[in-house]
């Protein structure tokens, strides 16, 4: 199996696993809440001091940290990402969101899915190096309210997104002919928040970003060339912390 096919297979497995877990959690919660209450004898001398999930959660504003990876199903995308998102509630389940993320990776032209380095005739090039960039997004989020389990909040997100990243440049020397890539496209994602407190939740998201990508290439001894391409990265974000206020 080729390296790219293995990467895509792993990406899909990682994307599907959190959703299956979320479905199981929701199903178990629904079964527990749908069943009749167990008979019990009141005991006023006994007081339950154990941990309880909140009976409601705060709205209004939310700040979230989203991490850690994304994988390019079509085209290359930096694999590491750490994002910060702000959400503003409009009315009940309707929210607006805006976010920014830092992108990072390490690789060579083969990892960037380039057919050749483009600088083969130059000594000391075509080596692996660091990729760094950023992206921003703006859009709409629908946060579903479950009356019998308010601590579980499924979310559905859509919007516009764009960003850029620079390719390895070691000691002021390019390591490949490609210098820069930027993207502009759409975001479509879904996820789940589990509130441990009324204002604090853990969560997981899976998001797709079909985008137009432009590569800026500068082969040795040739002028700059801009090469358009289609990009489809998938973000796998099982490390999410959301704070509401």
C-alpha positions in Angstrom: 0.0 0.0 0.0 1.4 3.4 -1.0 2.3 6.0 1.6 -0.4 8.4 0.5 -3.1 5.7 0.6 -2.0 4.7 4.1 -2.3 8.3 5.2 -5.8 8.6 3.8 -6.8 5.3 5.4 -5.5 6.4 8.8 -7.3 9.8 8.4 -10.6 8.2 7.7 -10.2 5.8 10.6 -9.4 8.6 13.0 -12.3 10.7 11.7 -14.9 8.0 12.0 -13.8 6.7 15.5 -14.7 9.9 17.4 -18.1 10.0 15.7 -18.8 6.4 16.6 -17.9 7.2 20.2 -20.2 10.2 20.2 -23.1 8.1 18.8 -22.6 5.5 21.5 -22.5 8.2 24.3 -25.7 9.7 23.0 -27.4 6.4 22.7 -26.5 5.3 26.2 -27.6 8.7 27.6 -30.9 8.4 25.7 -31.5 4.9 27.0 -30.7 5.9 30.5 -33.0 8.9 30.4 -35.8 7.1 28.6 -36.1 4.4 31.2 -38.4 4.6 34.2 -36.8 5.8 37.4 -35.7 3.1 39.8 -37.8 2.9 42.9 -36.0 4.2 46.0 -36.8 5.0 49.6 -36.2 8.6 50.6 -33.5 9.0 53.2 -33.2 12.6 54.5 -30.1 11.8 56.4 -28.2 10.8 53.3 -26.8 13.6 51.1 -25.2 12.9 47.7 -21.9 14.8 47.5 -20.5 13.0 44.4 -19.8 14.6 41.0 -22.8 15.4 38.8 -23.0 16.6 35.3 -24.5 20.0 35.0 -28.3 20.4 34.6 -27.8 23.4 32.3 -24.9 25.2 30.6 -24.1 28.8 30.0 -24.6 30.6 26.7 -23.6 34.0 25.4 -19.9 33.7 24.6 -17.5 30.9 24.2 -13.7 30.6 23.6 -12.3 27.2 22.4 -8.9 25.7 21.8 -8.9 23.3 18.9 -6.1 20.8 18.2 -4.1 18.9 17.0 -3.9 17.6 13.4 -5.1 17.7 9.8 -4.5 15.5 6.8 -4.6 16.4 3.2 -6.9 13.9 1.5 -6.4 15.8 -1.8 -3.3 18.0 -1.9 -0.9 18.8 0.8 -1.7 20.5 4.1 0.5 21.0 7.2 -0.3 18.2 9.6 0.0 20.1 12.9 -2.4 22.8 13.9 -3.5 24.7 17.1 -6.5 27.0 16.8 -8.3 29.5 18.9 -12.0 30.2 18.2 -14.5 32.7 19.6 -18.3 32.0 19.4 -21.1 34.5 19.9 -24.6 33.3 20.6 -27.3 35.0 18.4 -30.4 33.2 19.5 -30.6 29.9 21.3 -28.9 27.3 19.1 -27.7 29.9 16.5 -24.1 31.1 16.9 -21.5 33.0 14.9 -17.8 32.0 15.1 -14.4 33.4 14.1 -11.1 31.7 14.5 -7.3 31.7 13.8 -4.9 28.8 13.9 -1.1 28.3 13.6 0.0 25.6 11.1 3.3 23.6 11.4 4.9 20.5 9.9 8.2 19.1 8.9 9.0 17.3 5.6 10.5 17.3 2.2 9.2 17.7 -1.3 7.9 14.1 -1.3 5.8 14.9 1.7 4.5 18.0 -0.1 3.4 15.7 -3.0 5.7 17.4 -5.5 6.8 15.2 -8.4 10.4 16.5 -8.1 12.4 18.9 -5.9 12.8 21.3 -8.8 16.3 22.3 -7.5 18.1 19.1 -8.3 21.0 20.9 -10.0 21.8 22.9 -6.9 24.1 21.5 -4.2 22.7 21.0 -0.7 19.0 21.3 -1.6 16.0 19.0 -1.5 16.4 18.4 2.3 13.6 18.2 4.8 12.7 21.3 6.7 10.0 23.1 8.7 6.7 24.3 7.2 4.9 27.2 9.1 1.8 29.2 8.4 -1.7 30.2 9.6 -5.3 30.2 8.6 -8.5 32.1 9.6 -12.2 31.2 9.4 -15.6 32.8 9.9 -19.0 31.2 9.8 -22.2 29.9 11.5 -22.6 27.2 14.1 -25.7 25.4 15.1 -25.5 24.0 18.7 -28.2 21.4 19.4 -29.9 21.5 22.7 -30.9 18.2 24.3 -33.4 18.8 27.0 -32.8 15.6 28.9 -29.1 15.8 28.6 -28.0 19.5 28.4 -24.4 18.6 29.1 -24.2 16.9 25.7 -24.1 19.5 22.9 -23.7 18.3 19.3 -22.6 21.0 16.9 -22.7 21.6 13.1 -20.5 24.2 11.6 -20.1 25.9 8.2 -18.3 28.9 6.9 -15.4 30.4 4.9 -11.8 29.7 5.5 -8.4 30.7 4.1 -4.7 30.6 4.9 -1.2 30.2 3.8 2.1 28.4 4.7 5.7 28.7 3.7 7.9 25.8 2.7 11.4 24.9 4.1 14.0 27.6 3.7 17.2 26.6 5.6 20.0 29.1 6.1 18.3 31.4 3.5 18.4 28.6 0.9 15.3 27.1 -0.6 15.0 23.4 -0.3 12.5 22.9 -3.2 11.1 25.0 -6.0 7.8 25.6 -4.2 8.0 28.6 -1.9 4.5 29.3 -0.7 0.9 28.0 -0.8 -2.3 29.8 0.0 -5.9 28.5 0.1 -9.4 29.9 0.1 -12.5 27.7 0.5 -15.3 26.5 2.7 -15.5 24.7 6.0 -18.0 22.0 7.0 -17.7 20.2 10.3 -19.5 18.5 13.1 -18.6 17.6 16.6 -19.7 17.1 20.2 -19.1 19.0 23.5 -19.4 17.3 26.9 -19.8 19.8 29.7 -18.2 18.8 32.9 -19.1 22.1 34.4 -21.7 24.7 33.4 -19.1 26.8 31.7 -16.4 24.2 30.8 -16.5 21.4 28.2 -14.3 18.9 26.5 -15.0 18.0 22.9 -14.1 16.6 19.5 -14.6 17.8 16.0 -14.2 16.5 12.4 -14.1 19.2 9.7 -13.6 19.2 5.9 -12.3 22.2 4.0 -12.7 22.0 0.2 -10.5 24.8 -1.1 -8.8 26.4 -4.1 -5.1 26.2 -3.6 -2.4 28.4 -5.3 1.2 27.3 -5.2 4.0 29.8 -5.8 6.9 27.9 -7.5 10.3 29.3 -8.6 12.3 26.6 -10.4 16.0 27.2 -10.7 16.8 29.8 -13.4 13.1 30.4 -14.2 10.6 33.0 -13.4 7.9 32.6 -10.6 5.0 30.4 -11.6 1.6 30.2 -9.9 0.0 26.8 -10.1 -3.7 26.4 -9.1 -4.9 23.2 -7.6 -7.8 21.7 -5.6 -7.3 20.9 -1.9 -9.4 18.8 0.5 -7.9 18.6 4.0 -9.7 16.9 6.9 -9.2 18.3 10.4 -9.2 15.7 13.2 -9.6 17.6 16.5 -10.1 15.3 19.5 -8.4 17.8 21.9 -10.9 20.6 22.3 -11.5 22.8 25.4 -14.4 25.2 25.4 -15.0 27.9 28.0 -18.3 29.8 28.1 -19.0 33.1 29.8 
